[in-house]
Every structure is written in structure tokens, then in C-alpha cells.
Amino acid sequence: MSLPRLARTNYVVRSSAFAYCFVTIGLHLWEHQAGPVAWMLLALQFLVYPHALYWRALRSPQPNRAERDNLLLDSALLGVWAAALGFPTWIAYLIVGKATLNAAVNRGARGVLWSLVCSGAGAVAWVLIGGFHYAPATSDLVTALCVGGGLAYSCAIGYVIYNQNRRLAAARDALGRSEERYRLIAENAADLIAMVDEDGRWLYTSPSYRRILDDAELAAGGDAFRRAHPDDAEQARAAVRRAGSGAAGVARRHRPARERGAAAARRARTARCTANGGASGPCARPTGR
């Protein structure tokens, strides 16, 4: 199974950022002569944990949702670390602030709120279990690592967003060019090309229809088969309904009446097609006999 881009991107970002935090917080712990339990927990959190989350997303039936939930878990656990370390100003800014940035990018304003709530809940949980202590100071080296890491992380997130925006812009431009080409073909083709809804009402007709029908008869929402031969109209409506339900394209013959009353037998093919925004409907393409 191909893992969605969100989980793959977040895995790279999380594992790199957490490894950097391991170095920064590890230096802080070393300066404060932390014991082996603290080092073990540090390694589990910042070296093993990112890979465990990636494994979870990989095996989830909804990887994107699992990854967005992982972001809130990040916030809660990093809130625990901020409290356990005594709320050192620059370390708390680095780990909690960047977790909140991730939530903002992936979940918007609601994500920011939930991230802060989770970080606060994690901090409160630690205070209730391990007690409260406040040690905001960090060494110059640790402070420099926090400032540099925070700046680099913000730039990295901005670069990821920039690349995504470029891909979206390129996709929109390509779609616009494709739509323009197909419109040009449809509006200059001799064939009769139309889109109707599942009730058989006009959504679009190519200009070639004006050779056989009046403008009033081609108005959007009008009955596409009002001028069809009575023997063929019901078959045409059934073909449209089948196409609208997702059935394969249907070839058929029908006899639309010309403007002056003459009938001309034509071959037609009806198939489902999708318009912008995901809306879809049957397309009819009558051709000359």
C-alpha cells in the first residue's frame, strides 16, 4: 500500500526534528547530571517514538487521520517533557511551539487550539504525578541550539508549504490548459456534443447544436429530448439514467427533428462524465449518420 504524502512528509520532518531535540535536551540533561532513567526516556521519546508513529500510520486503514492524531499525541508528550524539565524557557518554546506549528499547518486554527490544550494537559499530568518545579534558565549553548533549531524548523516547514503551493499552482494551470483545449475542440467540432443531467435536461451543448435547434430549445435546464422522435425519446432517457448510475457507455440511434420538421437519424453515445468540483452527469455525443 502506498502511504499518503502527509504521513511520509511528517515522518521525515518528525524524525529529523526529534533527533535534533535529542541532542539539545540531552545536552541540558548532561549539564544537570541526569540519571540513566532520564536518558532512557529521552532516547525512547526522541529516537524511537517517531518510527513507532510511522509504523502506526502505515498500518492504519486511515493513514492521514492517524497522522493528524499523532500530531496531538506529540503535543501532549512534549508538554510532559516541558514540565519534567522545569519549564526551561527556550526548550519549552522549541518543543511546544513547533508542535503547535505542525498542528496549525495540518489542522488549521482548530489544530492550534487542540495542540495547546494537549500540551497543557500533558504538563498538568506531569505536575500531578511528579510535582512542580520551575527552572527557566538554560546554558548559552543550549539556548543557541534552541534558537537555531527553532529558526531552521520554521524555515523547513515554510519550504514544504512553498513546494506544495507550487505543485498545486502547476496542477491548476495544467487543468486550466486542459479545459481550454477540450472547450476549443467541443466548440469547433462538427459533432453534436452535450452534457445532460440524469433527468435529461441540458447542462451544456456545443455550438453545432444550433444547426438543428433554436437557442430557446437549448437553454440550460430545458428538456434535451423534447424534439426527439417519440419512438426514441424513452430509450434515450433510459440510456441517460443508465449512464448516470455509472454503467458503461451506451451506443444508440435516435432521430431528432430538424428545425423545419424533417427527421434525421443519428448515432449517439451516452456516457458518464465528471465536471469541476466532482459533480458528474451523462454526456451525449450524437454524430452524423
SVG drawing of the C-alpha trace seen along z (x, -y; Angstrom):
<svg xmlns="http://www.w3.org/2000/svg" viewBox="-44 -32 71 34">
<polyline fill="none" stroke="black" stroke-width="0.4" points="0.0,0.0 1.3,-3.4 1.4,-5.7 -0.1,-9.1 2.2,-12.1 1.2,-13.6 2.4,-10.6 5.6,-10.3 6.4,-14.0 5.6,-14.2 7.8,-11.1 10.8,-12.8 10.1,-16.0 9.4,-14.4 12.3,-12.0 14.8,-14.8 13.4,-17.3 13.2,-14.8 16.8,-13.7 17.8,-17.4 15.8,-17.7 17.5,-14.6 20.9,-16.4 19.6,-19.7 17.7,-18.2 20.5,-15.7 23.0,-18.5 20.7,-20.1 20.4,-16.8 24.1,-16.2 24.7,-19.7 22.4,-18.8 23.9,-15.4 20.7,-13.4 20.5,-9.8 20.1,-6.7 16.3,-6.7 16.1,-10.2 18.5,-9.2 16.5,-6.1 13.2,-8.0 14.9,-10.7 16.0,-8.0 12.6,-6.4 10.8,-9.7 13.1,-11.3 14.8,-8.4 12.3,-5.5 8.9,-7.2 8.9,-8.9 9.4,-5.4 6.6,-3.9 4.2,-6.6 5.2,-6.0 4.5,-2.3 1.1,-3.1 0.2,-5.3 1.5,-2.7 -0.9,-0.1 -3.9,-2.3 -6.8,-2.0 -6.9,-5.8 -3.3,-6.9 -4.0,-10.7 -6.3,-10.7 -3.9,-8.6 -1.1,-11.1 -3.2,-14.1 -4.0,-12.3 -0.2,-11.6 0.3,-15.4 -1.9,-15.8 0.0,-13.0 3.2,-14.8 1.8,-17.9 0.7,-16.0 4.1,-14.2 6.1,-17.3 4.0,-19.1 5.1,-16.4 8.7,-17.0 8.4,-20.7 7.0,-20.2 9.5,-17.5 12.4,-19.7 11.1,-22.6 9.7,-24.7 13.0,-25.9 12.0,-28.9 13.9,-28.1 13.4,-24.4 9.7,-24.7 9.5,-27.2 11.3,-24.8 9.3,-21.7 5.8,-23.1 6.0,-25.9 7.0,-23.7 4.3,-21.1 1.8,-23.9 3.1,-25.0 2.7,-21.4 -0.9,-21.4 -1.6,-24.8 -0.2,-23.6 -2.2,-20.3 -5.4,-21.2 -5.7,-25.0 -6.9,-27.2 -8.7,-24.3 -5.5,-22.4 -3.7,-25.2 -6.3,-25.2 -6.2,-21.4 -2.4,-21.3 -2.2,-23.9 -4.9,-22.0 -2.9,-18.7 0.4,-20.3 -1.3,-21.9 -2.9,-18.6 0.5,-16.8 2.2,-19.4 -0.6,-19.2 -0.4,-15.4 3.3,-15.6 2.9,-18.1 0.2,-15.9 2.5,-12.9 6.0,-14.2 5.4,-17.5 6.1,-21.1 9.4,-22.8 10.4,-25.8 13.9,-26.1 13.6,-28.5 17.4,-29.1 19.4,-27.2 23.1,-27.5 24.2,-29.7 24.9,-26.7 21.5,-25.1 19.8,-28.4 21.7,-28.9 20.7,-25.4 17.0,-26.1 17.1,-29.4 18.9,-28.0 16.7,-24.8 13.5,-26.8 14.6,-29.0 15.7,-26.1 12.5,-24.2 10.3,-27.2 12.2,-27.6 11.8,-23.9 8.1,-24.0 7.8,-27.1 9.8,-25.3 7.5,-22.3 4.4,-24.6 6.1,-26.5 6.7,-23.3 3.1,-22.2 1.8,-25.5 4.0,-25.3 2.6,-21.8 -1.0,-23.0 -0.4,-26.0 1.1,-23.9 -1.8,-21.4 -4.3,-24.2 -2.5,-25.7 -2.4,-22.3 -6.1,-21.8 -7.0,-25.2 -5.0,-24.5 -6.7,-21.1 -10.1,-22.5 -9.4,-25.2 -8.2,-22.6 -11.3,-20.5 -13.6,-23.5 -11.9,-24.6 -12.4,-21.2 -16.0,-21.0 -16.9,-24.4 -15.3,-23.9 -16.3,-20.3 -18.9,-19.3 -20.3,-16.6 -23.1,-17.4 -21.7,-17.2 -23.8,-17.8 -24.0,-17.2 -27.3,-16.5 -28.3,-15.7 -30.0,-12.4 -33.4,-13.9 -32.4,-14.5 -32.1,-18.3 -29.5,-20.4 -26.3,-21.3 -24.1,-22.1 -24.4,-22.0 -21.8,-22.5 -22.4,-25.4 -23.0,-22.8 -26.4,-22.1 -27.6,-25.4 -27.7,-24.0 -30.8,-21.9 -32.3,-23.5 -33.3,-27.0 -31.4,-28.8 -34.6,-28.6 -34.7,-24.8 -31.0,-24.6 -31.4,-26.7 -29.9,-25.1 -32.5,-23.2 -34.6,-22.5 -35.8,-19.1 -33.0,-17.6 -35.3,-15.1 -38.4,-17.3 -37.6,-17.3 -36.6,-13.7 -38.7,-11.3 -41.3,-9.8 -40.2,-6.3 -36.6,-7.1 -37.1,-9.6 -37.8,-7.0 -34.9,-4.9 -32.7,-8.0 -33.9,-8.8 -33.2,-5.2 -29.7,-5.4 -29.1,-8.6 -30.3,-7.1 -28.0,-4.1 -25.0,-6.3 -25.8,-8.4 -25.7,-5.3 -22.2,-4.6 -22.9,-2.0 -20.6,-1.7 -21.2,-4.0 -24.2,-3.2 -24.4,-3.4 -27.8,-4.0 -29.7,-5.6 -32.2,-8.4 -34.0,-10.8 -34.0,-14.4 -36.4,-16.5 -34.8,-19.3 -35.9,-22.9 -38.1,-22.7 -39.7,-19.4 -37.5,-16.9 -36.1,-14.0 -32.5,-12.9 -31.4,-9.6 -28.2,-9.9 -25.9,-7.6 -25.3,-8.7 -23.2,-7.5 -24.1,-8.3 -21.6,-8.0 -21.0,-9.4 -18.6,-12.4 -17.3,-14.4 -17.3,-18.2 -15.3,-20.6 -15.8,-20.2 -16.6,-16.5 -20.2,-17.0 -21.0,-14.5 -23.6,-13.7 -24.3,-11.9 -22.6,-13.2 -24.3,-12.6 -22.3,-12.7 -24.6,-12.3 -22.7,-12.0 -23.8,-12.1 -25.4,-9.1"/>
</svg>
